[in-house]
Amino acid sequence: MRGELLARCVGVGEVFHERALGDRFHEPSRVPGPAPDHGTYGSFAAFSDPDGNGWLLQEITTRLPGR
């Protein structure tokens, strides 16, 4: 998904993961690169739209049961 957005000239940030739950919302706490285990829901990328809204992409490789 990140690659597709970049191809459309959307300024998406680099992929990162959390050291602790909730770090995705605090830029200084984000760890560069994908989650070490490449686990589902573990990697993120952020971007802003032209209206200034912030968006957070989350990698999902396997959906949780019931979703």
C-alpha positions in Angstrom: 0.0 0.0 0.0 2.8 2.4 0.8 4.3 1.9 -2.6 1.0 2.6 -4.3 0.6 5.8 -2.5 4.2 6.9 -3.3 3.5 6.1 -7.0 0.6 8.6 -6.8 2.9 11.3 -5.3 1.5 11.0 -1.8 4.2 11.9 0.8 4.1 8.8 3.0 6.6 8.5 5.8 8.9 5.5 6.3 7.7 2.3 7.8 8.0 2.0 11.6 6.9 -0.1 14.5 6.2 0.4 18.2 8.6 -0.4 21.1 5.6 -0.3 23.5 1.8 -0.2 22.9 0.7 3.3 21.9 4.1 4.5 20.6 2.6 4.8 17.1 0.9 8.0 18.2 4.1 9.6 19.5 6.7 10.3 16.8 9.7 10.3 19.1 8.8 6.8 20.4 8.5 5.2 16.9 11.1 2.6 16.0 12.3 2.8 12.3 11.6 -0.2 10.1 9.0 -2.9 10.1 8.1 -5.0 13.2 11.0 -7.5 13.8 8.7 -10.5 13.5 6.7 -9.0 10.6 3.6 -9.9 12.7 0.2 -8.7 11.7 -0.9 -5.3 13.0 2.8 -4.6 13.8 4.1 -2.1 11.2 2.9 1.4 10.3 3.4 4.3 8.0 1.9 7.8 8.4 0.9 10.6 6.0 -1.2 13.7 5.8 -3.9 14.6 3.2 -4.2 18.0 1.6 -6.7 19.1 4.3 -4.1 18.4 7.0 -5.7 15.3 8.3 -3.2 12.7 9.6 -3.5 9.1 8.5 -1.9 6.0 9.9 -1.5 2.9 7.7 -1.2 -0.4 9.6 0.0 -3.6 8.0 -2.4 -6.5 8.4 -1.1 -9.9 7.1 -3.7 -12.1 8.9 -7.0 -10.7 10.2 -8.0 -11.6 13.7 -10.9 -14.1 14.0 -14.3 -12.5 13.7 -13.2 -9.5 11.8 
